[in-house]
Amino acid sequence: MLTPRLTTYPACATVTALLIDIDCRLTELARTLYNNIIYSLNQPIPAEAIMDLLNYKRILTYKFCNSDYAPCFTVEMIASRVKLLKYK
């Protein structure tokens, strides 16, 4: 039986890498939404995931400029939520 190997990659928890991941996911969702409108594909679009990603992008942008913004939430905590939303 195959077992997954978990590794910790230190560069994936940086703010700039997370912002790039969020932008890529938002681009994919926007492209799907555009194709739904133009071609009437009727594919499901997770609107809640879009709103959550936009909120996390705002928080990470503020944390990038000011590291003392929202000190009770660390970048690692936000990274775990972004990684979950990336595949939702």
N, C-alpha and C positions, 0 to 999 in steps of 0.2 A: 504494500500500500504506500502511496506517495504521501509524504508529509511536507508541508510548506516550511520554508526556511525564512525566518523573520530577521531582517537586518535593519540596523539603524543607520540611515544615511544623513549625516549632519547638515548637508546643504539644503535638504528639502524643507527644513523648518525656518529658513530665512524669510524675511518679509518680502523681499523682491521675488523670490521663487514662488511664494504663495500668491502674490499678485499676478504673476504670469500664468499660474495654473487657473486662477479665477477668470482671467481674461480669456484664456483658451476655452474654458467651459462655457462662458457666456457667449462666445462667438459661435460655438456649436449649437447652443440652444437658439440663438437668434437666427442662424441659418435654417434650422428646422422649422422655426416659426414662420420665416419668410416663405419657405417651400410649401408649408401648409396653406398659406394665404394664396399664393400664386397658382399652385397646381391642385389645390383642394385635396390634399393627401390625407387629412384627418388623423394625423399622428398625435399622440398625447404629448403635451408640453407641461412640465412640472413648474407651474407658476410660483409655488412656494419656494422651490429651490432657487429660482431666479432672484426672488426678493431676498432670500437668505444670503446668497452669494454677493449681491450688491451691498447688503449691510456689512458683511465681513470685509468686503473690499474697502468700504469707508473706514471701518475700524482699523484695518491694517495700514491704510494710508495715513491716518492720524498717528498711529504708533510708529510709523516710519519717520515722520517729522518730529515727533515728541515721544520719547521712550517712556515718559512718566504718564502718558495717557492710559486710562483704565488699568491701574496697576494690579487689580485683583485678577485680571485675565492675562495669562502669559501667551507668548507667541505659539508655544507648543500646544496649548489648549485650543487656540483658534485653528492651528494647523490640523489638528485631529478632526475638527468639524468640517473644515474645507475639504480634506481628503475624502470624508464620507459624502459630502454634497457633490463632489466631482463625479462620482459614479452613480448618482441618484437619477 
